[in-house]
Amino acid sequence: MESLLQPLWLSVKLAGITTLLLLVLATPIAWWLAQTRSGLKPLVQSLVALPIVLPPTVMGFYLLIVLGPAGALGSWWVELTGSALTFSFTGLVIASCIYSLPFAVQPLAVAFESLGKQKLEAAWTLGASKADAFFSVALPLSVRGYLGAMVLSFAHTLGEFGVILMVGGNIPGETRVVSIAIYDQVESLNYAAAHRLSALLLVVAFVALFTMFLVNRRWRR
């Protein structure tokens, strides 16, 4: 059982780190999308949403090139640390942040757009800077958007397969997350182990979604 729990723990660790990073990365992007009238908005929206429609293997392939030792980011990382980004946990985090980005940006953008301009303009007229208005007005009123972004990013990262396999491979204790472990067990015809892993993943994903819907329901009341 211990060997089966290791991939689950690695998945939860990956999803947790990815979610925290995405909240930081997605906030300025979502805020810009909600506030801007720039003609570049459709282009940025398309780039952010691309992982939703792009096959995971395609994205994984290009990330493998970029993060590889000869890639633009991968070569810089090798010079800096002496190790490769590909087939490492750090590489999985970077790939997961890119792949799950729309699941963090879109709920936040919707939450920011629903605020309207009046509350922010009122804060500005009272002397608040744009940064002060964001942290004192927009952020507290967008808690539900952040909750949705957290749960969706966490659940989506937890269920990743194609991108993880392309970028991280299948290294026990390093990149062998639960989705890869399930695939291995099915290939080995070990359906009992695959069932246990799948059941654990199902429970974790269900609890995360149930918590989000429950909190949203109580928040509306």
N, C-alpha and C positions, 0 to 999 in steps of 0.2 A: 504493500500500500504506500510505503514511503516513496518508492520510485515513481508511483503514479501521481503523488502529490507534488513532486518537484516541478513538472511541467505546468501544473496549475498555478503554483506559487510564482513561477517565472512569468506566466501570462498576466497574473494580477499585478505583479511588480511593473511589468512593461506598460500595462494599461494605466496604472496609477501615475507613473512618471510622465507618460505621454499626455494624459489628461491635464496635469498641472502645467506642463509646458504649453499646451494648446490654449489654455485660458489666458496665458500671458500673450501668446502670439496672435490669437484670434481677436482679442479685444480691440486693438487699434485698427485692424482690418475691417471688422464689423462696424466700428464707429464711423470710419471713413465711408463705408458703403451706405450707411444709414443717413449720413449728413451731406454727402457730396452731390453736386449736380454736374460733375465732370462728364465729358463724353467718353472718358476711359472706363466709366463704371461698368458697362456691359462686358468689356474685355476682362476686367478684374474679376467680375462675377463668374465668367466662364472659366477662367483659370482656377479659381477657388473650387468650383463645382466639378471640375474635370475628373477627379478621382471617383465620383459617384457613377459615371457612365463608362469610364475607361476600364477595360479588363485588368484585373490585378496583376496578371502575368506581364502585360505590356508595361504597366507602371513599374513593376518589379524589375523588369529587364533594363529599363532606362536608369532606374536608381542604382542598379548593379554597375552600370557603366560609370555613372557620376561618382558613386561612392567607392569604386574599385581603386586599387593602387595606382592605376594610370589615369584615373578620372580627375576632373577639375578639383573637386572637394577631397576625394580620396587621397590624391597625391600630396596635397597640402597637409592632411592629417598624418600621413606616414612620416613626412619630414618633421612634423611637430612632436609626435609621440613615439614613432618607431613601430607602430602597429597599424594594421589595416582596419578600415571601418566595416568592410564587408565581412560576413561571418563572425560578427561580434555583437554584443548586446547594445553597445552605443550605436552601431549602424541600424539595429532594429528600432531604436528610439527615434532616430532621424527619419527613417522610412515610415514609421507609424505616424509621426507628426504630419508628414506630408499627405499620407493616405487618409487620415481621419480629419484633416483640416476643415472640410466643408461641414462636418457634423458638429463642429464647435462654432464656426463663423455664422452659419445660417440662423440658428436659434438666437444668437446674440444680436445679429442684424435686425431680426424681426422685433426683438425686445426694444432695441434702441429706436427703431422707426415708430413703434407704438407710443413712445413718450411724447411725440409732437415737439413743437418749438416753444410753446408758451411757457412751460416750466423752466426751460433753460434760459429764455429771454428774461424771465422774471429774476432769475439768479444773476444774470449779467447786469441788469439795471440796478441791482442792489450792491454792485461793486465786485462781484465774484469774477475771478478770471475764468477762462474756458476750462482750465484744469480743475479749479475749485468746483465749478458747476458740474463737471463730470463726476468727480468723486463724492460730492455732497448731495447731488440730485439724481443724475442719470444712473449711477452705480446702485444705490439702494433701491431704486424703482425697477431695476432690471434683474432682481434676484431670481425670478422664475426662469428668465432666459439663461442665466448662468447655471441654474440647476439642470435645465434641459441639455445645455452644452456639455456639462460634466457627465451626465448619465449616458448620452448618446456617444460621446467620444470614448468613454470607458468601455461600453458594451461593444462598439464597433471594433475597437482595438483588440478586445478580448477574443473576438471571432475571426481575426485576420488569418489568412492562410497563404494565398498566392504570393503576395508581396513579401511576407515573412520567409517563405521557402526560397524565393529567388535571392533575397538579400542576405538572409542569415543562415540558410541551410538547415542542418539538423544536428547540432552539437549539444549533447547532454549537458545540462547545467549552465549553458551559455545562450543558446538560441533555440533550443528544443521546447517550444511553447506547447500548450495543450492541444491546439489544432493540429500541429505536426505530429504530436504523439498519438493522437487518435488515428491519423492517416497511417502511421507506422503499424499500429495494432491491427487495423483492418487489413493491411497488406499481408500481415503475418497470420491472418485468419484467427487472431485472438479477439474474438468478438466480446468476450466477457470483460476484458480490460478496456476495450473501446467503449463498451456500454458504461462502465464506471466513470471513465473520463468525461464522456458525453453528458452523463447525468449530472456530474459536478458542475460542468460548464453551463448546463441548462439552468440549474438552480441559481448559480451566481448571476447569470444574465436576467433571469426572471425577478430575482429579488431587487436588482438595480432598477429595472423598469417599473416594478410595482411600487417601489419607494418614490420614484419620481411622480407617478400618477397620483399616489396617495397624498403627497405633499402639495401638488398642484390643486387637488380637490379641496384640501383644507385651506389653502391660501385663498381660493376663490370665495370661500365662505367667510 
